[in-house]
Amino acid sequence: MCCWSLKAVKCAVLLLTIFYFITGIILFITGIVIAASGTYAELLPGVAYLNTAYLLIFIGIVIFVSAIIGCCCLQDTKCCVLTFYFLVVIVICLEVSVIILGYVANGVLRDRIDDYINQEMLRGMRNYGTDQSLKEAWDQVQREESCCGVRTASDWFNPLYGKRSFLRNEIPDSCCEIVQQDCGLREEYTKHSKGCEDVILDDLHKNLRSLATITLICLLVQVVLVLFILCLYYILFTNKTVHWCCSCCVYEMVEIEDDSKHKFKTDSV
């Protein structure tokens, strides 16, 4: 019975380790995709939006390393089993933080986060004329989403938000429906009327929600893996009734031998 239970647990651990490795690939690729789309990172100075993506990349790397160690668990090495277990637990803890961030940012703290991001975007607009990467990010969003400014086009020259890069009624060329040289400085060109705030925030929350959902699915697989790692550890190193048929320790045979010696000594007396 011991042999079959050990083989079944080993097969389960191997299968779950494969799925575990696949979750690492999924999280790693997801982090790369989010990090590569760095437009929002430029538009949101002071908002650590990409930290979640970098965390997923780090989690993916840890999963790759721990999955290799997990394959060594099949060799009945106590050190490998314990190392694999603790690495998976660390991964689970990191993933819980991603899930909390994703769902909390879309839940009770959404209004506060939106207000904070709004103020950061307005403050960041002052660097439009001096920061080339910020300028390209704003131009890209305004062209692709047919929007202008944060809430309205006047955000570009409204002095209430601090020093602006444009004079009154002057806006970037990317706000024009037909983009031409200096079209934003001339009133005869038609400009986009809606702000970019809703578009940016909707995409931001959608990405965070997607990250949290993907991470949650991967987390469920890893919780099951932890349970089977504990089962494997119990069978290999804790259960004192393990037989030679399992190619493991010979606790029971040693105990029988000791009992025989004790009985022989008693009879001799």
Secondary structure, 3 states (H helix, E strand, C coil): CHHHHHHHHHHHHHHHHHHHHHHHHHHHHHHHHHHHCCHHHHHCCCCCCCHHHHHHHHHHHHHHHHHHHHHHHHHCCHHHHHHHHHHHHHHHHHHHHHHHHHHHCCCCCHHHHHHHHHHHHHHHHHHCCCCHHHHHHHHHHHHHHCCCCCCCHHHHCCHHHCCCCCCCCCCCHHHECCCCCCHHHCCCCCECCCCCHHHHHHHHHHHHHHHHHHHHHHHHHHHHHHHHHHHHHHHHHHCCCCCHHHCCCCHHHHHHHHHHHHHHHHHHC
